[in-house]
Amino acid sequence: MQFVRKVYAILSVQLIATAILSSISFFSSSYKNWIQTNTWMLWISLFGAIGFMLLTYWKRKSYPTNLLFLTGFTALEAYSISVIVSTFDSRIVLQAVLLTAGIFVALTLFACQTKYDFTSWMPYLFGGLWALILFGFMAAFFPSNSTVELAYSGIAALIFSGYILVDTQLIMRHYHVEEEIAAAISLYLDIINLFLAILRILNSQQNN
C-alpha cells in the first residue's frame, strides 16, 4: 500500500501543477497572449516533455535524478496543456475537468473492485492507440469535419479510459515497488489525454 500511496501522491502533485499553470491562462491576459503568440515555445515544450519523460524512465530508480527529470517533464507538459486550454471557453474547460475527474474516480474504483483482469486489454489498446495516432496524422492534411472530429475524440476517450483501467490494475497488482514514478507518469498521461478528448467532444457539441 505504501507503493500505491507514493504513486497517487506523485500523480496528485502533477495534476495540481498542471491545473495551476492552466488556470493562469484564464486569469492572466498577458500570459494568455504570450503563450498564444509565441507558438515556438509550444513545440519546445512538446518535444522537451518527451525528452524528459524518456530520461525519467531511464533514471527512474536513481534518486534524486528521477525527481528532477520528472519535474521537468511535468512543467513542460503543464505548459503545453495551458496553451491548449487557453483556446477554449473556460466553461467548457471546467466541464471537461469535472467529467474527467468523475470518470477517473469511477474507473479507478471499478478496476480495484472487479475480479476481471483488464491487463489482457493491453495489446488491443496499444493497437488502437497507434491507429488513432495514424488517423490523426492523416486527418491533418484534410479539411476539418465536425463529425469526424467528434468520432475521433470519442474513440480517444474510450481508449484512454481503457488505459486507466489497465494502468490502475498494474499499479495495484503487478508493478515493482521501485516503479512508482513510471506508474505515476502512465496514469498522468491517461488522465491528460482523456481530458483533452472530452474537451474536444464538448467543444464540438457546442459548435454544432
C-alpha positions in Angstrom: 0.0 0.0 0.0 2.9 2.3 0.5 3.8 2.0 -3.1 0.2 2.9 -4.1 0.2 5.9 -1.9 3.5 7.1 -3.4 2.1 6.7 -6.9 -1.0 8.7 -6.2 0.9 11.4 -4.2 3.2 11.9 -7.2 0.1 11.9 -9.6 -1.7 14.5 -7.4 1.3 16.9 -7.5 1.5 16.5 -11.3 -2.2 17.2 -11.7 -2.2 20.2 -9.3 0.8 21.7 -11.1 -1.0 21.3 -14.4 -4.2 22.8 -13.1 -2.4 25.8 -11.6 -0.5 26.6 -14.8 -3.5 26.1 -16.9 -5.7 28.3 -14.8 -3.2 31.2 -15.2 -4.2 31.4 -18.9 -7.7 32.3 -17.8 -6.8 34.8 -15.1 -3.8 36.5 -16.7 -4.5 38.0 -20.2 -0.8 38.9 -20.6 0.2 35.2 -20.0 -2.5 34.1 -22.4 -1.4 36.5 -25.1 2.2 35.5 -24.7 1.6 31.7 -25.0 -0.7 32.1 -28.0 1.8 34.5 -29.7 5.0 32.5 -29.1 4.0 29.2 -30.6 7.6 28.2 -30.9 7.6 27.6 -27.1 4.8 25.1 -27.5 6.9 23.0 -29.8 9.8 23.2 -27.4 7.6 22.1 -24.5 6.1 19.2 -26.5 9.4 17.7 -27.6 11.1 18.7 -24.3 8.4 16.8 -22.4 9.0 13.7 -24.5 12.8 14.0 -23.8 12.3 14.5 -20.1 9.9 11.6 -20.0 12.4 9.3 -21.6 15.1 10.5 -19.2 12.7 9.9 -16.3 12.1 6.3 -17.4 15.8 5.8 -17.9 16.7 7.1 -14.4 13.5 6.1 -12.7 15.4 4.2 -9.9 18.1 6.9 -9.4 17.1 9.3 -6.7 17.0 12.4 -6.8 17.8 12.5 -10.5 14.5 10.8 -11.3 12.6 13.5 -9.5 14.5 16.3 -11.3 13.6 14.8 -14.7 10.0 14.2 -13.5 9.7 17.9 -12.5 11.0 18.9 -16.0 8.5 16.6 -17.7 5.6 17.8 -15.6 6.4 21.5 -16.0 6.7 21.3 -19.8 3.6 19.1 -20.1 1.7 21.5 -17.9 2.8 24.4 -20.1 1.5 22.5 -23.2 -1.8 21.9 -21.6 -2.1 25.6 -20.6 -1.6 26.6 -24.2 -4.2 24.2 -25.5 -6.9 25.1 -22.9 -6.3 28.8 -23.5 -8.0 28.4 -26.9 -11.3 27.0 -25.3 -14.1 28.6 -23.4 -13.5 28.5 -19.7 -16.9 26.9 -19.0 -16.1 24.0 -21.4 -12.7 23.5 -19.8 -14.3 23.3 -16.3 -16.9 20.9 -17.6 -14.2 18.7 -19.1 -12.2 18.8 -15.8 -15.3 17.7 -13.8 -16.2 14.9 -16.3 -12.6 13.7 -16.4 -12.4 13.6 -12.6 -15.7 11.7 -12.3 -14.8 9.2 -14.9 -11.3 8.7 -13.4 -12.6 8.1 -9.9 -15.3 5.7 -11.2 -12.9 3.7 -13.4 -10.4 3.5 -10.6 -12.9 2.2 -8.1 -14.2 -0.3 -10.7 -10.7 -1.5 -11.6 -9.9 -2.1 -7.9 -13.1 -3.9 -7.1 -13.7 -6.2 -10.1 -12.1 -9.6 -10.5 -11.8 -9.1 -14.2 -8.2 -8.7 -15.4 -8.1 -5.6 -17.7 -4.4 -6.0 -18.3 -5.3 -8.5 -21.0 -6.6 -5.5 -23.0 -3.1 -4.1 -23.4 -2.3 -5.4 -26.9 -5.7 -4.2 -28.2 -5.4 -0.7 -26.6 -1.8 -0.4 -28.0 -3.1 -1.2 -31.5 -6.0 1.2 -31.1 -3.7 3.9 -29.9 -1.4 3.6 -32.9 -4.4 3.5 -35.3 -5.6 6.7 -33.6 -2.3 8.4 -34.0 -2.0 7.4 -37.6 -5.6 8.6 -38.4 -4.9 11.9 -36.6 -1.8 12.4 -38.7 -3.6 11.7 -41.9 -6.6 13.9 -41.0 -4.3 16.9 -40.5 -3.9 17.0 -44.3 -7.7 17.3 -44.9 -10.3 19.9 -44.2 -11.7 19.7 -40.7 -15.0 17.9 -40.3 -17.1 18.1 -37.1 -18.5 14.6 -37.3 -15.1 13.1 -37.9 -13.7 15.2 -35.0 -16.4 14.0 -32.7 -15.9 10.4 -33.6 -12.1 10.7 -33.3 -12.4 12.3 -29.8 -15.0 9.7 -28.7 -12.7 6.8 -29.7 -9.8 8.5 -28.0 -11.8 8.9 -24.8 -12.7 5.2 -24.9 -9.0 4.1 -25.5 -7.7 6.2 -22.6 -10.5 5.1 -20.3 -9.3 1.6 -21.1 -5.7 2.6 -20.3 -6.9 3.9 -16.9 -8.4 0.5 -16.1 -5.2 -1.3 -17.2 -2.7 1.0 -15.5 -4.7 1.1 -12.3 -4.7 -2.7 -12.1 -1.0 -2.8 -13.0 -0.3 -0.4 -10.0 -2.4 -2.5 -7.7 -1.1 -5.9 -8.7 1.9 -6.0 -10.9 4.3 -3.0 -10.7 7.6 -3.4 -8.9 7.9 -1.4 -5.7 10.5 0.9 -7.2 8.5 1.8 -10.2 6.2 4.5 -8.6 7.4 7.3 -10.9 6.8 5.2 -14.1 3.4 4.3 -12.8 2.5 7.9 -11.9 3.6 9.1 -15.4 1.4 6.4 -17.1 -1.7 7.4 -15.1 -1.0 11.1 -15.6 -0.8 10.7 -19.4 -4.0 8.6 -19.3 -5.9 11.4 -17.5 -4.5 14.2 -19.6 -5.4 12.5 -22.8 -8.8 11.6 -21.6 -9.3 15.2 -20.5 -8.3 16.5 -24.0 -10.6 14.0 -25.7 -13.6 15.1 -23.6 -12.6 18.8 -24.1 -12.8 18.3 -27.9 -16.1 16.4 -27.6 -17.7 19.2 -25.6 -16.3 21.9 -27.9 -17.6 20.0 -31.0 -21.1 19.8 -29.5 -21.1 23.5 -28.6 -20.0 24.4 -32.2 -22.8 22.3 -33.6 
